[in-house]
Amino acid sequence: MMIIQYIPWLIAVLTLIAVVWIVIVSWRNGISPMPTSRQVRQVVIQEVNRIPGYADIIEAGSGWGTLGMDVVKHCPGKRLTGIENSLIPLWTSQCLTWLSVGFNRAGAVIRTERGGQGNSFKGRLRFIHGNIYTCSYAHADGVICYLFPGAMTRLADKFKRELPPGARVISVCFALPGKEPLRTLICRDALRTKVYVYAF
């Protein structure tokens, strides 16, 4: 009976630790994990679908994983690897992916019985712990970024050195310095967010 009294306190302490951890990692990274609006996700999905054929996409700084999950859900033939260094958003995105695979597997059986097709994340979406400045982009057909100006400056030379010819970089909000975008799209969200698309 006494243990039950401590459960709310335990939850409060764990929540406080998680919030402090996210703040510390966000301060170190220079940006906190930010979810993208529906309108921005739609524009990114449209641009990823312009990449021809089967493609390997890297999301540099995948945060909570919502953008990556939407991309894989709406972009047939694309595989996405999200790279995140903040553990709590990473674990959240991994759990959401795991749950989605389970629910999609059950839904795929129902849709197949009704004559529809199932679209699972299994084998097409993964989130890994890593550093966006040291990981390799050599096999990426596309990179999605929702970062900050300092990160884009650090990644600009790395993209030039490592991305294969024809690869695309889709950047939400922040331009790559010294590189002319193929196109700049303005989303219909409240902030009129810009999405920059680059060809390498």
C-alpha positions as CSV (number, residue, x, y, z in Angstrom):
1,M,0.0,0.0,0.0
2,M,2.9,2.4,0.8
3,I,4.4,1.8,-2.6
4,I,1.3,3.2,-4.4
5,Q,1.8,6.5,-2.6
6,Y,5.3,6.9,-4.1
7,I,4.2,6.3,-7.8
8,P,3.2,9.9,-8.5
9,W,6.4,11.1,-7.1
10,L,8.4,8.6,-9.1
11,I,6.6,9.7,-12.3
12,A,7.2,13.4,-11.4
13,V,11.0,12.8,-10.8
14,L,11.4,10.8,-14.0
15,T,9.5,13.4,-16.0
16,L,11.8,16.2,-14.5
17,I,14.9,14.2,-15.4
18,A,13.7,13.7,-18.9
19,V,12.9,17.4,-19.4
20,V,16.3,18.4,-17.9
21,W,18.0,15.9,-20.2
22,I,16.3,17.2,-23.3
23,V,17.2,20.8,-22.3
24,I,20.8,20.0,-21.8
25,V,21.1,18.1,-25.1
26,S,19.2,20.8,-26.9
27,W,21.5,23.5,-25.5
28,R,24.6,21.4,-26.6
29,N,23.1,20.8,-30.1
30,G,22.0,24.4,-30.6
31,I,18.4,23.4,-31.3
32,S,15.6,21.4,-29.6
33,P,13.8,18.6,-31.3
34,M,11.0,20.3,-33.2
35,P,8.0,18.6,-34.8
36,T,7.1,19.8,-38.3
37,S,3.7,21.1,-39.3
38,R,1.4,19.1,-41.5
39,Q,1.9,21.6,-44.4
40,V,5.7,21.4,-44.2
41,R,5.6,17.6,-44.1
42,Q,3.4,17.6,-47.2
43,V,6.0,19.7,-49.1
44,V,8.9,17.5,-47.9
45,I,6.9,14.4,-49.0
46,Q,6.3,15.9,-52.4
47,E,10.0,16.6,-52.8
48,V,11.1,13.1,-51.7
49,N,8.7,11.6,-54.2
50,R,10.5,13.5,-56.9
51,I,13.6,11.4,-56.2
52,P,13.4,8.7,-58.8
53,G,13.1,5.0,-58.1
54,Y,14.0,3.3,-54.9
55,A,16.0,5.6,-52.7
56,D,17.9,5.7,-49.4
57,I,17.0,8.9,-47.5
58,I,18.8,10.1,-44.4
59,E,17.1,12.5,-42.0
60,A,19.8,14.4,-40.3
61,G,18.5,15.2,-36.8
62,S,15.3,13.1,-36.8
63,G,14.0,14.4,-33.4
64,W,10.7,12.7,-32.5
65,G,10.5,10.8,-35.8
66,T,7.2,12.2,-37.0
67,L,8.6,13.6,-40.3
68,G,10.4,10.4,-41.1
69,M,7.3,8.2,-40.4
70,D,5.2,10.4,-42.7
71,V,7.8,10.3,-45.5
72,V,8.0,6.5,-45.4
73,K,4.2,6.2,-45.2
74,H,3.6,8.4,-48.3
75,C,6.7,7.7,-50.4
76,P,6.6,4.2,-51.9
77,G,10.0,2.6,-52.5
78,K,11.9,5.0,-50.2
79,R,13.9,3.8,-47.2
80,L,14.7,6.3,-44.5
81,T,17.3,6.3,-41.7
82,G,16.8,9.0,-39.1
83,I,19.9,10.0,-37.2
84,E,19.4,11.6,-33.7
85,N,21.8,12.2,-30.8
86,S,19.3,13.1,-28.2
87,L,18.3,9.8,-26.5
88,I,14.7,10.6,-25.3
89,P,13.4,11.7,-28.7
90,L,15.3,8.8,-30.3
91,W,13.7,6.2,-28.0
92,T,10.3,7.8,-28.6
93,S,10.7,7.6,-32.4
94,Q,12.0,4.0,-32.1
95,C,9.0,3.0,-29.9
96,L,6.5,4.7,-32.3
97,T,8.1,2.9,-35.3
98,W,7.9,-0.4,-33.4
99,L,4.3,0.2,-32.5
100,S,3.5,1.2,-36.1
101,V,5.0,-1.9,-37.5
102,G,2.9,-4.0,-35.2
103,F,-0.3,-2.1,-36.0
104,N,0.4,-2.0,-39.7
105,R,1.0,-5.7,-39.7
106,A,-2.4,-6.3,-38.2
107,G,-3.9,-3.7,-40.6
108,A,-2.2,-5.2,-43.6
109,V,-3.9,-8.5,-42.9
110,I,-7.3,-6.9,-42.7
111,R,-6.6,-4.8,-45.9
112,T,-5.3,-7.8,-47.8
113,E,-8.4,-9.8,-46.9
114,R,-10.5,-6.9,-48.3
115,G,-8.4,-6.7,-51.4
116,G,-6.2,-3.6,-50.4
117,Q,-2.5,-3.3,-49.9
118,G,-0.6,-3.0,-46.6
119,N,2.2,-0.4,-46.3
120,S,4.5,-1.3,-43.4
121,F,7.5,0.6,-42.0
122,K,9.3,-2.7,-41.5
123,G,12.5,-2.7,-43.4
124,R,11.9,0.9,-44.7
125,L,12.3,3.0,-41.6
126,R,14.8,3.0,-38.8
127,F,16.1,5.6,-36.3
128,I,19.6,5.3,-35.0
129,H,21.8,7.1,-32.4
130,G,24.5,9.0,-34.1
131,N,26.2,12.3,-34.9
132,I,25.1,14.1,-38.1
133,Y,28.5,15.6,-38.5
134,T,30.5,12.4,-38.5
135,C,28.1,9.9,-40.1
136,S,28.5,9.0,-43.8
137,Y,26.2,10.4,-46.5
138,A,28.0,8.6,-49.3
139,H,25.1,6.2,-50.1
140,A,22.3,8.7,-49.6
141,D,20.0,9.5,-52.5
142,G,18.5,12.3,-50.4
143,V,19.0,14.1,-47.1
144,I,16.3,15.8,-45.1
145,C,17.3,18.5,-42.6
146,Y,15.4,20.6,-40.1
147,L,18.3,22.0,-38.2
148,F,19.7,25.5,-37.7
149,P,22.1,27.9,-39.5
150,G,25.2,26.7,-37.7
151,A,24.5,23.0,-38.5
152,M,23.9,23.8,-42.2
153,T,27.2,25.6,-42.3
154,R,29.0,22.6,-40.8
155,L,27.2,20.2,-43.1
156,A,27.7,22.2,-46.4
157,D,31.2,21.0,-47.1
158,K,30.4,17.4,-45.9
159,F,27.6,17.2,-48.4
160,K,29.8,18.4,-51.2
161,R,32.4,15.8,-50.4
162,E,30.2,12.8,-49.7
163,L,26.9,13.0,-51.5
164,P,26.8,11.1,-54.8
165,P,26.0,13.0,-58.0
166,G,22.2,13.6,-58.3
167,A,21.5,13.4,-54.6
168,R,19.0,15.9,-53.1
169,V,19.1,17.8,-49.9
170,I,15.8,19.0,-48.6
171,S,16.2,21.6,-45.9
172,V,13.3,23.0,-43.8
173,C,13.8,26.7,-42.8
174,F,17.5,27.1,-43.3
175,A,19.5,27.4,-46.5
176,L,22.9,25.8,-47.3
177,P,25.5,28.6,-47.4
178,G,27.3,29.0,-50.6
179,K,24.9,26.7,-52.6
180,E,22.2,27.8,-54.9
181,P,18.9,26.0,-54.3
182,L,17.3,24.1,-57.2
183,R,14.0,25.5,-55.9
184,T,12.7,27.2,-52.8
185,L,9.1,26.4,-51.8
186,I,7.0,28.4,-49.4
187,C,4.6,26.3,-47.3
188,R,1.1,27.3,-46.5
189,D,1.6,27.1,-42.8
190,A,1.2,30.1,-40.4
191,L,4.9,30.8,-40.5
192,R,5.2,30.6,-44.3
193,T,8.1,28.2,-43.8
194,K,10.6,27.9,-46.6
195,V,11.8,24.5,-47.9
196,Y,15.0,24.6,-49.8
197,V,15.8,21.8,-52.3
198,Y,19.4,21.3,-53.5
199,A,20.9,19.0,-56.2
200,F,24.4,17.7,-55.9
